Amino acid sequence: MSNEFRICDKCKATNVESLTKKLKEIDNNASIIIGCQNLCGIGRTKSFAIVNHIPVIAENEDKLVEEIKKKVK
């Protein structure tokens, strides 16, 4: 079973290009779905991704990537 990452391309705290690159480094075979994730309030100020259907939130992208590494299978 492969990992699934969902990231928002509308939220101001997310740099889709750099985050996508980092997610591919974590798991090159993962499914990466880009689009609104309905977490707009959080996404204004914090980086987030939904990892295997579980939201992961951090103060910035680097901390987010660290947290995601802990969650992946």
N, C-alpha and C positions, 0 to 999 in steps of 0.2 A: 504494500500500500504506500503510495507516494504522498508527500506533504502538499498542502494547499495553502497558498498565501493570497490574501485579499488586501489590496491597498487602494486608497482613494486618490483620484487625480484632481479633485476639487479642493481639498483641504489645504490651507495655507502652510501648515506645519510639515507637510510632506513634500519631499523632492522625489517625484516618481522615478526619474531617470537614475539617480544615485541609489535609491533604495532597491529598485529592481535589480541593479547590478550586484548589490550586496546579497540580496536574497538568492540570486543564482549561484553566488559563491558558496552559500550555505548548503543549497540543494539544487543542483543543476537540472534535475529531473522533476522538480516540483511544478505544480500548476500555479501560475501567477495570474490572478484575475484583477484587472484594474477597472475601477469605476466607483461610483458613490457607494459607501458602506453604511450610510445613515448614522454616522457618529460625528456629525458636524460640530457640535459643541466642543467635544474633545479635540477634534482635528484643527481647531483654530489656534490652539496653543501647544499641543503636544503631538508627538509622533506616535502613530499607531499602525498596527496591522492586525488582521484577523488570521490566526494561524490554526489550521485544522479546526475551524469554527469557534475558536476561543480568542477574544480580543486581547491583544498585548499592547500596553500603553507605556510610554516612557517620556522623559523630559526632552530628549533629542534623539536624532537618528542613530548615533553611535550606541547609546544606551539601549535603544530599541533592538538593535541587531544583537547585542549581548543577551537580552532577554529572549529573543526568538531562538537563539542557539540552544538555550536551555529547554525549550519547548518542543523542538523538532524530534521526529522519530528516527 
